Amino acid sequence: MPRNCRVITVSGLAGSGTTTLCRNISRYYGFKHIYAGLIFRQMAKEIGMTLQEFQEYAELHPEVDREVDRRQVEAAKECNVVIEGRLAGWMVKNADLRIWLDAPIMERAKRVARREGISVEEAFVQIAEREKGNRKRYLNLYGIDVEDLSIYDLIIDTSKWGPGGVFAIVQAAIDHLSPDGDTGSGRNPHRKNMEVV
């Protein structure tokens, strides 16, 4: 892929800061921001359902998940995109940089509670249940274990830096990508992952 054509994926669990990071990447580099929620809304509109109706429909129809993931992969054929999604790093084989954001569950629960106006306890329970269900669903749909982080080039614990610090780390990684590296080659057990904890 040409040096002036980048595809970045950002994945992470609820409350880890993926949307904030993607917005910062999009603003700074002028990249198009593709995320599952946007695709989901587009699909609901296409078939004339409200978002709530489509969410209920999607729970009973696993092909919706597959279509969301397919559209993310399709979007990755464009130049200069940042793709946000739990499975984006797995699905987008030609990504130049795969990023995973993490933080302790209590920290993530506090962030979700602030964002959604609920108690930390409620946020904690919601996150734990959703993550357990999602892991099972991804294993059943694709045979992917989201707890396997070996495919990621950069893993950041976002509890140690604010949004600006996380972006500075990612900016350095993007700006120093090697044009001769093995970017986009997929899983490689000999590749050293850069981990920031």
Beta strands, then each sheet from edge to edge (+ up, - down):
strand 1: 7-12
strand 2: 32-35
strand 3: 81-84
strand 4: 97-102
strand 5: 154-157
strand 6: 194-196
sheet 1: 2+ 3+ 1+ 4+ 5+ 6+
end
